[in-house]
Amino acid sequence: MTARIMNGQETARRIRKQLKEKLQTLQIKPKLAIVLAGHDNSSQIYVRNKQKYASEVGIETQLYAFEDDVSVQTLENLIDVLNDDRSVNGILFQLPLPKHIDAMKLLSKVNPLKDVDGFHPFNMGLLQNGDFDGVIAATPKGVLRLLKQENIDLTGKNALVIGRSNIVGKPMAMLLLAENCTVTIAHSHSENLKLLCAEADVVVSATGCAKMIKKDWIKKGAVIVDVGICRDENGKLCGDVDFDEVCDVASYITPVPGGVGPMTIAMLLENTVEAYLKQNM
Ligand code: GUN
């Protein structure tokens, strides 16, 4: 078997094109505030890409950059200003934030209607209730969009989510549960991950361990989604999954790069447009 590749790059391009056309038709220009604290290399690249694609579809961005030692008070004051500013439709704090900041506590101060990342407890709570009227975190939303696009039947399937973060693992598990999967969440303390993998019809991996998931871990015909962004022994970008060999046993697989990454940005842009529309209904 050679797995069908779920091309996130192409799907994301199509979604951005549709968003651009929608914004042109409605003659609106949503505004997204992006907050970046510190000088993390990867975060700077992600933010630059978010700004680039936002601009391409017609979303204005405003970047607020701070040093590593920015105080919680400063960020809370900024949130107050952005919450009150009617011209700002979305507020995004690029994670991770510096260690002295409790990110989830800080993000709970953002107006949930402007929480385009879907990290506010209100939006996470809605998702947990199976209510999709809130904002859904961009990465898991993008993963589900890719699975839906391929018409993959999820009902009754064993889904293994590897990673229990608030921004990927937990919301991903909730989305798969809503699709009637039997969901297992594995994490760094889980025993016998290989055995859990062997039973999974769908694996969504978000560990950041380069090429950890091997061919002999995977059930034949399984659907493999790789959220990891890692570097291999040669410094080349790769995922959690050993793509070349897992391709031989999986039925569907996402590549890294060009899989989940572009979908995350496309879903962020979609969330920003939806936030604008909700705020201006
Ligand atoms: N850092 C890693 N992933 C994300 C994401 O989806 N949103 C934000 N704001 N920061 C991140």
py3Dmol code that shows the C-alpha trace and the ligand (Angstrom):
import py3Dmol

protein = """\
ATOM      1  CA  MET A   1       0.000   0.000   0.000  1.00  0.00           C
ATOM      2  CA  THR A   2       1.133   3.528  -0.734  1.00  0.00           C
ATOM      3  CA  ALA A   3      -0.682   6.106   1.335  1.00  0.00           C
ATOM      4  CA  ARG A   4      -2.645   8.926  -0.237  1.00  0.00           C
ATOM      5  CA  ILE A   5      -1.064  12.212   0.749  1.00  0.00           C
ATOM      6  CA  MET A   6      -3.355  14.790   2.345  1.00  0.00           C
ATOM      7  CA  ASN A   7      -2.035  17.963   0.790  1.00  0.00           C
ATOM      8  CA  GLY A   8      -2.496  20.735   3.333  1.00  0.00           C
ATOM      9  CA  GLN A   9      -0.633  23.224   1.201  1.00  0.00           C
ATOM     10  CA  GLU A  10      -3.117  22.899  -1.657  1.00  0.00           C
ATOM     11  CA  THR A  11      -6.195  22.812   0.578  1.00  0.00           C
ATOM     12  CA  ALA A  12      -4.985  25.845   2.531  1.00  0.00           C
ATOM     13  CA  ARG A  13      -4.400  27.735  -0.731  1.00  0.00           C
ATOM     14  CA  ARG A  14      -7.975  27.016  -1.789  1.00  0.00           C
ATOM     15  CA  ILE A  15      -9.378  28.131   1.567  1.00  0.00           C
ATOM     16  CA  ARG A  16      -7.364  31.374   1.426  1.00  0.00           C
ATOM     17  CA  LYS A  17      -8.652  32.043  -2.084  1.00  0.00           C
ATOM     18  CA  GLN A  18     -12.245  31.552  -0.924  1.00  0.00           C
ATOM     19  CA  LEU A  19     -11.677  33.840   2.070  1.00  0.00           C
ATOM     20  CA  LYS A  20     -10.159  36.497  -0.167  1.00  0.00           C
ATOM     21  CA  GLU A  21     -13.148  36.374  -2.515  1.00  0.00           C
ATOM     22  CA  LYS A  22     -15.558  36.541   0.418  1.00  0.00           C
ATOM     23  CA  LEU A  23     -13.847  39.609   1.879  1.00  0.00           C
ATOM     24  CA  GLN A  24     -13.816  41.297  -1.540  1.00  0.00           C
ATOM     25  CA  THR A  25     -17.508  40.558  -2.081  1.00  0.00           C
ATOM     26  CA  LEU A  26     -18.496  41.819   1.357  1.00  0.00           C
ATOM     27  CA  GLN A  27     -16.036  44.738   1.034  1.00  0.00           C
ATOM     28  CA  ILE A  28     -14.738  44.237   4.550  1.00  0.00           C
ATOM     29  CA  LYS A  29     -11.249  44.215   6.015  1.00  0.00           C
ATOM     30  CA  PRO A  30     -11.061  42.392   9.363  1.00  0.00           C
ATOM     31  CA  LYS A  31      -8.220  43.323  11.686  1.00  0.00           C
ATOM     32  CA  LEU A  32      -6.081  40.875  13.644  1.00  0.00           C
ATOM     33  CA  ALA A  33      -3.818  41.977  16.503  1.00  0.00           C
ATOM     34  CA  ILE A  34      -0.796  39.702  16.944  1.00  0.00           C
ATOM     35  CA  VAL A  35       1.211  39.776  20.152  1.00  0.00           C
ATOM     36  CA  LEU A  36       4.738  38.390  20.153  1.00  0.00           C
ATOM     37  CA  ALA A  37       6.756  38.352  23.374  1.00  0.00           C
ATOM     38  CA  GLY A  38      10.440  37.485  23.205  1.00  0.00           C
ATOM     39  CA  HIS A  39      12.675  36.397  20.344  1.00  0.00           C
ATOM     40  CA  ASP A  40      11.877  32.724  19.812  1.00  0.00           C
ATOM     41  CA  ASN A  41      13.041  31.928  16.282  1.00  0.00           C
ATOM     42  CA  SER A  42      10.181  29.627  15.319  1.00  0.00           C
ATOM     43  CA  SER A  43       7.577  32.025  16.736  1.00  0.00           C
ATOM     44  CA  GLN A  44       9.003  34.852  14.663  1.00  0.00           C
ATOM     45  CA  ILE A  45       8.714  32.728  11.513  1.00  0.00           C
ATOM     46  CA  TYR A  46       5.134  31.657  12.342  1.00  0.00           C
ATOM     47  CA  VAL A  47       4.095  35.240  13.000  1.00  0.00           C
ATOM     48  CA  ARG A  48       5.670  36.444   9.756  1.00  0.00           C
ATOM     49  CA  ASN A  49       3.769  33.749   7.845  1.00  0.00           C
ATOM     50  CA  LYS A  50       0.504  34.601   9.597  1.00  0.00           C
ATOM     51  CA  GLN A  51       0.959  38.244   8.639  1.00  0.00           C
ATOM     52  CA  LYS A  52       1.875  37.384   5.058  1.00  0.00           C
ATOM     53  CA  TYR A  53      -1.158  35.180   4.433  1.00  0.00           C
ATOM     54  CA  ALA A  54      -3.504  37.499   6.331  1.00  0.00           C
ATOM     55  CA  SER A  55      -2.424  40.346   4.081  1.00  0.00           C
ATOM     56  CA  GLU A  56      -2.861  38.130   1.011  1.00  0.00           C
ATOM     57  CA  VAL A  57      -6.522  37.426   1.833  1.00  0.00           C
ATOM     58  CA  GLY A  58      -7.299  40.994   2.915  1.00  0.00           C
ATOM     59  CA  ILE A  59      -6.997  40.807   6.689  1.00  0.00           C
ATOM     60  CA  GLU A  60      -5.105  43.680   8.269  1.00  0.00           C
ATOM     61  CA  THR A  61      -2.628  42.735  10.993  1.00  0.00           C
ATOM     62  CA  GLN A  62      -1.063  44.817  13.712  1.00  0.00           C
ATOM     63  CA  LEU A  63       1.977  43.375  15.463  1.00  0.00           C
ATOM     64  CA  TYR A  64       2.726  44.145  19.124  1.00  0.00           C
ATOM     65  CA  ALA A  65       6.261  42.933  19.857  1.00  0.00           C
ATOM     66  CA  PHE A  66       7.727  42.828  23.369  1.00  0.00           C
ATOM     67  CA  GLU A  67      10.962  41.771  25.018  1.00  0.00           C
ATOM     68  CA  ASP A  68      11.216  38.486  26.982  1.00  0.00           C
ATOM     69  CA  ASP A  69      10.845  40.308  30.278  1.00  0.00           C
ATOM     70  CA  VAL A  70       7.549  42.029  29.447  1.00  0.00           C
ATOM     71  CA  SER A  71       5.347  42.214  32.527  1.00  0.00           C
ATOM     72  CA  VAL A  72       2.004  40.478  32.885  1.00  0.00           C
ATOM     73  CA  GLN A  73       0.516  43.881  33.717  1.00  0.00           C
ATOM     74  CA  THR A  74       1.683  45.327  30.398  1.00  0.00           C
ATOM     75  CA  LEU A  75       0.084  42.468  28.470  1.00  0.00           C
ATOM     76  CA  GLU A  76      -3.123  42.679  30.504  1.00  0.00           C
ATOM     77  CA  ASN A  77      -3.307  46.405  29.802  1.00  0.00           C
ATOM     78  CA  LEU A  78      -2.839  45.701  26.098  1.00  0.00           C
ATOM     79  CA  ILE A  79      -5.656  43.133  26.208  1.00  0.00           C
ATOM     80  CA  ASP A  80      -7.951  45.753  27.785  1.00  0.00           C
ATOM     81  CA  VAL A  81      -7.154  48.202  24.999  1.00  0.00           C
ATOM     82  CA  LEU A  82      -7.597  45.608  22.227  1.00  0.00           C
ATOM     83  CA  ASN A  83     -10.830  44.250  23.753  1.00  0.00           C
ATOM     84  CA  ASP A  84     -12.284  47.783  23.775  1.00  0.00           C
ATOM     85  CA  ASP A  85     -11.080  48.686  20.277  1.00  0.00           C
ATOM     86  CA  ARG A  86     -14.007  48.021  17.941  1.00  0.00           C
ATOM     87  CA  SER A  87     -11.679  48.083  14.919  1.00  0.00           C
ATOM     88  CA  VAL A  88      -9.852  44.991  16.234  1.00  0.00           C
ATOM     89  CA  ASN A  89     -11.666  41.729  15.455  1.00  0.00           C
ATOM     90  CA  GLY A  90      -9.101  39.153  16.530  1.00  0.00           C
ATOM     91  CA  ILE A  91      -6.405  38.952  19.212  1.00  0.00           C
ATOM     92  CA  LEU A  92      -3.644  36.353  18.965  1.00  0.00           C
ATOM     93  CA  PHE A  93      -0.837  35.732  21.439  1.00  0.00           C
ATOM     94  CA  GLN A  94       1.848  33.706  19.721  1.00  0.00           C
ATOM     95  CA  LEU A  95       2.756  30.813  22.031  1.00  0.00           C
ATOM     96  CA  PRO A  96       4.898  29.918  23.839  1.00  0.00           C
ATOM     97  CA  LEU A  97       4.969  33.043  25.994  1.00  0.00           C
ATOM     98  CA  PRO A  98       7.982  33.719  28.262  1.00  0.00           C
ATOM     99  CA  LYS A  99       8.109  31.371  31.261  1.00  0.00           C
ATOM    100  CA  HIS A 100       7.053  33.933  33.883  1.00  0.00           C
ATOM    101  CA  ILE A 101       3.682  34.336  32.166  1.00  0.00           C
ATOM    102  CA  ASP A 102       0.785  31.945  32.800  1.00  0.00           C
ATOM    103  CA  ALA A 103      -0.462  31.869  29.211  1.00  0.00           C
ATOM    104  CA  MET A 104      -3.865  30.332  29.844  1.00  0.00           C
ATOM    105  CA  LYS A 105      -4.592  32.741  32.713  1.00  0.00           C
ATOM    106  CA  LEU A 106      -3.608  35.684  30.519  1.00  0.00           C
ATOM    107  CA  LEU A 107      -5.638  34.464  27.546  1.00  0.00           C
ATOM    108  CA  SER A 108      -8.739  34.178  29.720  1.00  0.00           C
ATOM    109  CA  LYS A 109      -8.781  38.007  29.766  1.00  0.00           C
ATOM    110  CA  VAL A 110      -9.286  38.203  25.977  1.00  0.00           C
ATOM    111  CA  ASN A 111     -12.861  38.819  24.859  1.00  0.00           C
ATOM    112  CA  PRO A 112     -13.982  35.300  23.761  1.00  0.00           C
ATOM    113  CA  LEU A 113     -15.463  36.817  20.579  1.00  0.00           C
ATOM    114  CA  LYS A 114     -11.975  38.073  19.646  1.00  0.00           C
ATOM    115  CA  ASP A 115     -10.210  34.857  20.716  1.00  0.00           C
ATOM    116  CA  VAL A 116      -9.402  33.688  17.173  1.00  0.00           C
ATOM    117  CA  ASP A 117      -7.139  30.922  18.524  1.00  0.00           C
ATOM    118  CA  GLY A 118     -10.010  29.337  20.469  1.00  0.00           C
ATOM    119  CA  PHE A 119      -7.860  29.132  23.619  1.00  0.00           C
ATOM    120  CA  HIS A 120     -10.215  31.032  25.957  1.00  0.00           C
ATOM    121  CA  PRO A 121     -11.838  28.753  28.596  1.00  0.00           C
ATOM    122  CA  PHE A 122     -15.255  29.817  27.288  1.00  0.00           C
ATOM    123  CA  ASN A 123     -14.473  28.610  23.755  1.00  0.00           C
ATOM    124  CA  MET A 124     -12.762  25.457  25.032  1.00  0.00           C
ATOM    125  CA  GLY A 125     -15.804  24.807  27.248  1.00  0.00           C
ATOM    126  CA  LEU A 126     -18.204  25.120  24.318  1.00  0.00           C
ATOM    127  CA  LEU A 127     -16.157  22.592  22.368  1.00  0.00           C
ATOM    128  CA  GLN A 128     -16.159  20.227  25.325  1.00  0.00           C
ATOM    129  CA  ASN A 129     -19.963  20.494  25.366  1.00  0.00           C
ATOM    130  CA  GLY A 130     -20.050  19.493  21.703  1.00  0.00           C
ATOM    131  CA  ASP A 131     -21.162  23.032  20.797  1.00  0.00           C
ATOM    132  CA  PHE A 132     -19.405  24.290  17.654  1.00  0.00           C
ATOM    133  CA  ASP A 133     -20.686  27.856  17.815  1.00  0.00           C
ATOM    134  CA  GLY A 134     -17.560  29.000  19.644  1.00  0.00           C
ATOM    135  CA  VAL A 135     -14.075  29.398  18.203  1.00  0.00           C
ATOM    136  CA  ILE A 136     -12.253  26.127  17.509  1.00  0.00           C
ATOM    137  CA  ALA A 137      -8.455  26.048  17.804  1.00  0.00           C
ATOM    138  CA  ALA A 138      -6.845  26.346  14.389  1.00  0.00           C
ATOM    139  CA  THR A 139      -4.628  23.244  14.322  1.00  0.00           C
ATOM    140  CA  PRO A 140      -7.250  20.631  15.303  1.00  0.00           C
ATOM    141  CA  LYS A 141      -9.834  22.411  13.150  1.00  0.00           C
ATOM    142  CA  GLY A 142      -7.437  22.176  10.212  1.00  0.00           C
ATOM    143  CA  VAL A 143      -6.778  18.489  10.855  1.00  0.00           C
ATOM    144  CA  LEU A 144     -10.502  17.710  10.875  1.00  0.00           C
ATOM    145  CA  ARG A 145     -10.977  19.726   7.670  1.00  0.00           C
ATOM    146  CA  LEU A 146      -8.326  17.609   5.950  1.00  0.00           C
ATOM    147  CA  LEU A 147      -9.958  14.360   7.129  1.00  0.00           C
ATOM    148  CA  LYS A 148     -13.407  15.547   6.024  1.00  0.00           C
ATOM    149  CA  GLN A 149     -12.099  16.589   2.659  1.00  0.00           C
ATOM    150  CA  GLU A 150     -10.976  13.034   2.015  1.00  0.00           C
ATOM    151  CA  ASN A 151     -14.398  11.744   3.122  1.00  0.00           C
ATOM    152  CA  ILE A 152     -12.708   9.549   5.690  1.00  0.00           C
ATOM    153  CA  ASP A 153     -15.340   7.720   7.704  1.00  0.00           C
ATOM    154  CA  LEU A 154     -14.554   8.380  11.349  1.00  0.00           C
ATOM    155  CA  THR A 155     -17.614   6.871  13.021  1.00  0.00           C
ATOM    156  CA  GLY A 156     -16.712   4.123  15.454  1.00  0.00           C
ATOM    157  CA  LYS A 157     -13.031   4.271  14.590  1.00  0.00           C
ATOM    158  CA  ASN A 158     -10.247   4.042  17.169  1.00  0.00           C
ATOM    159  CA  ALA A 159      -8.539   7.439  17.181  1.00  0.00           C
ATOM    160  CA  LEU A 160      -5.286   7.947  19.042  1.00  0.00           C
ATOM    161  CA  VAL A 161      -4.239  11.512  19.816  1.00  0.00           C
ATOM    162  CA  ILE A 162      -0.635  11.688  20.960  1.00  0.00           C
ATOM    163  CA  GLY A 163      -0.131  14.841  23.039  1.00  0.00           C
ATOM    164  CA  ARG A 164      -2.463  16.435  25.591  1.00  0.00           C
ATOM    165  CA  SER A 165      -1.813  20.133  25.097  1.00  0.00           C
ATOM    166  CA  ASN A 166      -4.611  22.666  25.412  1.00  0.00           C
ATOM    167  CA  ILE A 167      -3.901  23.938  21.914  1.00  0.00           C
ATOM    168  CA  VAL A 168      -3.778  20.650  19.984  1.00  0.00           C
ATOM    169  CA  GLY A 169      -4.318  17.375  21.857  1.00  0.00           C
ATOM    170  CA  LYS A 170      -7.363  18.181  23.984  1.00  0.00           C
ATOM    171  CA  PRO A 171      -9.400  20.074  21.355  1.00  0.00           C
ATOM    172  CA  MET A 172      -8.426  17.438  18.757  1.00  0.00           C
ATOM    173  CA  ALA A 173      -9.763  14.695  21.026  1.00  0.00           C
ATOM    174  CA  MET A 174     -13.031  16.623  21.482  1.00  0.00           C
ATOM    175  CA  LEU A 175     -13.463  17.044  17.726  1.00  0.00           C
ATOM    176  CA  LEU A 176     -12.821  13.355  17.061  1.00  0.00           C
ATOM    177  CA  LEU A 177     -15.209  12.417  19.864  1.00  0.00           C
ATOM    178  CA  ALA A 178     -17.867  14.577  18.215  1.00  0.00           C
ATOM    179  CA  GLU A 179     -17.215  12.557  15.038  1.00  0.00           C
ATOM    180  CA  ASN A 180     -18.076   9.420  17.028  1.00  0.00           C
ATOM    181  CA  CYS A 181     -14.539   8.101  17.242  1.00  0.00           C
ATOM    182  CA  THR A 182     -13.397   6.055  20.223  1.00  0.00           C
ATOM    183  CA  VAL A 183     -10.698   8.428  21.393  1.00  0.00           C
ATOM    184  CA  THR A 184      -7.531   7.695  23.356  1.00  0.00           C
ATOM    185  CA  ILE A 185      -5.241  10.521  24.437  1.00  0.00           C
ATOM    186  CA  ALA A 186      -1.648   9.432  24.935  1.00  0.00           C
ATOM    187  CA  HIS A 187       1.077  11.619  26.414  1.00  0.00           C
ATOM    188  CA  SER A 188       4.632  11.544  27.694  1.00  0.00           C
ATOM    189  CA  HIS A 189       3.683   9.304  30.654  1.00  0.00           C
ATOM    190  CA  SER A 190       1.692   6.814  28.589  1.00  0.00           C
ATOM    191  CA  GLU A 191       2.958   3.265  28.756  1.00  0.00           C
ATOM    192  CA  ASN A 192       3.364   1.216  25.607  1.00  0.00           C
ATOM    193  CA  LEU A 193       2.633   3.843  23.004  1.00  0.00           C
ATOM    194  CA  LYS A 194       3.523   1.383  20.285  1.00  0.00           C
ATOM    195  CA  LEU A 195       0.717  -0.926  21.380  1.00  0.00           C
ATOM    196  CA  LEU A 196      -1.767   1.957  21.442  1.00  0.00           C
ATOM    197  CA  CYS A 197      -0.688   2.897  17.915  1.00  0.00           C
ATOM    198  CA  ALA A 198      -1.143  -0.649  16.688  1.00  0.00           C
ATOM    199  CA  GLU A 199      -4.837  -0.515  17.627  1.00  0.00           C
ATOM    200  CA  ALA A 200      -5.511   2.911  16.116  1.00  0.00           C
ATOM    201  CA  ASP A 201      -7.405   3.486  12.866  1.00  0.00           C
ATOM    202  CA  VAL A 202      -6.548   7.173  13.061  1.00  0.00           C
ATOM    203  CA  VAL A 203      -3.406   8.613  14.658  1.00  0.00           C
ATOM    204  CA  VAL A 204      -2.924  12.333  15.263  1.00  0.00           C
ATOM    205  CA  SER A 205       0.559  12.898  16.589  1.00  0.00           C
ATOM    206  CA  ALA A 206       1.738  16.117  18.222  1.00  0.00           C
ATOM    207  CA  THR A 207       4.849  15.220  20.199  1.00  0.00           C
ATOM    208  CA  GLY A 208       7.711  17.050  18.502  1.00  0.00           C
ATOM    209  CA  CYS A 209       9.857  13.880  18.537  1.00  0.00           C
ATOM    210  CA  ALA A 210      11.433  13.608  15.092  1.00  0.00           C
ATOM    211  CA  LYS A 211      10.414  10.474  13.124  1.00  0.00           C
ATOM    212  CA  MET A 212       9.391   8.652  16.314  1.00  0.00           C
ATOM    213  CA  ILE A 213       6.491   6.783  14.709  1.00  0.00           C
ATOM    214  CA  LYS A 214       7.766   3.922  12.591  1.00  0.00           C
ATOM    215  CA  LYS A 215       6.239   1.607  10.049  1.00  0.00           C
ATOM    216  CA  ASP A 216       5.969  -1.322  12.459  1.00  0.00           C
ATOM    217  CA  TRP A 217       3.948   0.803  14.929  1.00  0.00           C
ATOM    218  CA  ILE A 218       1.111   1.382  12.504  1.00  0.00           C
ATOM    219  CA  LYS A 219      -1.979  -0.694  11.755  1.00  0.00           C
ATOM    220  CA  LYS A 220      -2.253  -1.429   8.044  1.00  0.00           C
ATOM    221  CA  GLY A 221      -4.522   1.111   6.370  1.00  0.00           C
ATOM    222  CA  ALA A 222      -4.475   3.571   9.275  1.00  0.00           C
ATOM    223  CA  VAL A 223      -4.919   7.301   8.709  1.00  0.00           C
ATOM    224  CA  ILE A 224      -1.889   9.237   9.939  1.00  0.00           C
ATOM    225  CA  VAL A 225      -1.894  12.945  10.737  1.00  0.00           C
ATOM    226  CA  ASP A 226       1.416  14.489  11.709  1.00  0.00           C
ATOM    227  CA  VAL A 227       1.257  17.732  13.703  1.00  0.00           C
ATOM    228  CA  GLY A 228       4.940  17.585  14.696  1.00  0.00           C
ATOM    229  CA  ILE A 229       7.423  20.136  13.420  1.00  0.00           C
ATOM    230  CA  CYS A 230      10.897  18.766  14.035  1.00  0.00           C
ATOM    231  CA  ARG A 231      14.382  18.612  12.540  1.00  0.00           C
ATOM    232  CA  ASP A 232      15.957  15.313  11.522  1.00  0.00           C
ATOM    233  CA  GLU A 233      19.599  14.323  12.050  1.00  0.00           C
ATOM    234  CA  ASN A 234      20.573  16.432   9.009  1.00  0.00           C
ATOM    235  CA  GLY A 235      18.689  19.489  10.204  1.00  0.00           C
ATOM    236  CA  LYS A 236      15.921  18.955   7.651  1.00  0.00           C
ATOM    237  CA  LEU A 237      12.315  19.745   8.581  1.00  0.00           C
ATOM    238  CA  CYS A 238      10.317  16.605   9.418  1.00  0.00           C
ATOM    239  CA  GLY A 239       7.427  15.424  11.563  1.00  0.00           C
ATOM    240  CA  ASP A 240       6.770  12.944  14.379  1.00  0.00           C
ATOM    241  CA  VAL A 241       6.210  10.253  11.775  1.00  0.00           C
ATOM    242  CA  ASP A 242       8.863   8.516   9.700  1.00  0.00           C
ATOM    243  CA  PHE A 243       7.025   9.561   6.549  1.00  0.00           C
ATOM    244  CA  ASP A 244       8.934   7.536   3.945  1.00  0.00           C
ATOM    245  CA  GLU A 245       8.413   4.193   5.641  1.00  0.00           C
ATOM    246  CA  VAL A 246       4.945   4.824   7.145  1.00  0.00           C
ATOM    247  CA  CYS A 247       3.674   5.669   3.636  1.00  0.00           C
ATOM    248  CA  ASP A 248       3.941   1.943   2.875  1.00  0.00           C
ATOM    249  CA  VAL A 249       1.362   0.923   5.509  1.00  0.00           C
ATOM    250  CA  ALA A 250      -0.956   3.916   6.012  1.00  0.00           C
ATOM    251  CA  SER A 251      -3.984   4.640   3.801  1.00  0.00           C
ATOM    252  CA  TYR A 252      -3.734   8.426   4.218  1.00  0.00           C
ATOM    253  CA  ILE A 253      -0.925  10.561   5.582  1.00  0.00           C
ATOM    254  CA  THR A 254      -0.020  14.229   5.968  1.00  0.00           C
ATOM    255  CA  PRO A 255       3.495  15.334   4.984  1.00  0.00           C
ATOM    256  CA  VAL A 256       5.726  17.699   6.963  1.00  0.00           C
ATOM    257  CA  PRO A 257       6.089  20.348   5.668  1.00  0.00           C
ATOM    258  CA  GLY A 258       2.965  20.945   3.588  1.00  0.00           C
ATOM    259  CA  GLY A 259       0.404  19.106   5.709  1.00  0.00           C
ATOM    260  CA  VAL A 260      -1.092  20.457   8.907  1.00  0.00           C
ATOM    261  CA  GLY A 261       1.068  23.633   9.111  1.00  0.00           C
ATOM    262  CA  PRO A 262      -0.546  25.575   6.243  1.00  0.00           C
ATOM    263  CA  MET A 263      -3.992  24.439   7.434  1.00  0.00           C
ATOM    264  CA  THR A 264      -3.373  25.981  10.871  1.00  0.00           C
ATOM    265  CA  ILE A 265      -2.821  29.389   9.301  1.00  0.00           C
ATOM    266  CA  ALA A 266      -5.793  29.007   6.948  1.00  0.00           C
ATOM    267  CA  MET A 267      -8.053  28.146   9.902  1.00  0.00           C
ATOM    268  CA  LEU A 268      -6.731  31.125  11.877  1.00  0.00           C
ATOM    269  CA  LEU A 269      -7.682  33.370   8.952  1.00  0.00           C
ATOM    270  CA  GLU A 270     -11.095  31.703   8.723  1.00  0.00           C
ATOM    271  CA  ASN A 271     -11.622  32.202  12.473  1.00  0.00           C
ATOM    272  CA  THR A 272     -10.706  35.881  12.076  1.00  0.00           C
ATOM    273  CA  VAL A 273     -13.244  36.393   9.282  1.00  0.00           C
ATOM    274  CA  GLU A 274     -15.894  34.563  11.326  1.00  0.00           C
ATOM    275  CA  ALA A 275     -15.047  36.729  14.358  1.00  0.00           C
ATOM    276  CA  TYR A 276     -15.531  39.863  12.251  1.00  0.00           C
ATOM    277  CA  LEU A 277     -18.901  38.647  11.017  1.00  0.00           C
ATOM    278  CA  LYS A 278     -20.099  37.702  14.527  1.00  0.00           C
ATOM    279  CA  GLN A 279     -19.039  41.096  15.894  1.00  0.00           C
ATOM    280  CA  ASN A 280     -20.784  42.955  13.114  1.00  0.00           C
ATOM    281  CA  MET A 281     -23.992  40.944  12.810  1.00  0.00           C
TER     282      MET A 281
END
"""
ligand_1 = """\
11
GUN
N 2.116 28.277 18.908
C 2.057 27.045 18.344
N 0.863 26.851 17.758
C 0.150 27.974 17.954
C -1.177 28.362 17.580
O -1.944 27.644 16.946
N -1.541 29.617 17.978
C -0.732 30.415 18.695
N -1.195 31.620 19.061
N 0.502 30.078 19.056
C 0.924 28.859 18.694
"""
view = py3Dmol.view(width=600, height=400)
view.addModel(protein, "pdb")
view.setStyle({"model": 0}, {"cartoon": {"style": "trace"}})
view.addModel(ligand_1, "xyz")
view.setStyle({"model": 1}, {"stick": {}})
view.zoomTo()
view.show()
